[in-house]
Amino acid sequence: MKLLMIVIVSGGYMLESIDVPDNKSCEQVYNEQVEIVPNPKYTVGNGENWVVIKWGDKNVMGYICHES
């Protein structure tokens, strides 16, 4: 069994767990769950990333895949 843990950034870090079906990889499930959107805070030269990764309304840093 595989478990996908999405790393949420919100004044700290949180993990949200999602079961991964046997016929999919963690990366496939992650890509289905998150959305890459333009960063409204971005302007040229301000040091912000031009896109952010969202899971619902939460900012995402990445994911961890755990296989048991």
N, C-alpha and C positions, 0 to 999 in steps of 0.2 A: 504494500500500500504506500502511496505517495501522498505527502501533505505539502501544500504550497502555503507559505507564510509571506504575506505582503507586508512590507515595512512601511508604515504610515508615519509621516512627520507632522507633528502637531504640538508644538511646545515641548517636544521630547520625541520619543520613538514608541510606537505600538506595533504589535504584530496581529494581523487578522488571518485566521486559518481557513483554508479552502481545501476540501478533499479533491484529489486528482483522479479522474477515471483511469482504469488500467490501459485504455487505448489511446491516452494522450500523455504528452510530456508536461512537466511543470511550466516550461516556457510557453507552450501552446495555451494552456489555461490562463497564465498570467497575461498574455497578449489579448486574450478574449475578455478579460476582466477589467483591464485598464484602458484609459484613453489618453492620447498625447494631444495636448491643446496648446495654442499660442499663449505665452506668458503675457498677461496684460501689463505687468510692471516693466517689461523689457523695452529699452530704447538702445540705440547703437552706442556702445561705449560705457554703459552704466554697470557692467559687471554681472548682470542678471542673465540666466539662461533664456534663450528665445522661446523655449517650450517648457511645459511642465507636464508631469505624468499624474493623472487623476484616477482615483477609484471612488466613484460617486463624487462627493464634494471634498474628498480628502486628498492631500498631496502625498505622493508615493515616492520613496527613495529607491526601491528595488524589491527583490524577493529572495527568499531562502527556500530551497527544496529539501525536504526531509523524506528519506525512504526508510521504511521499517521492514 
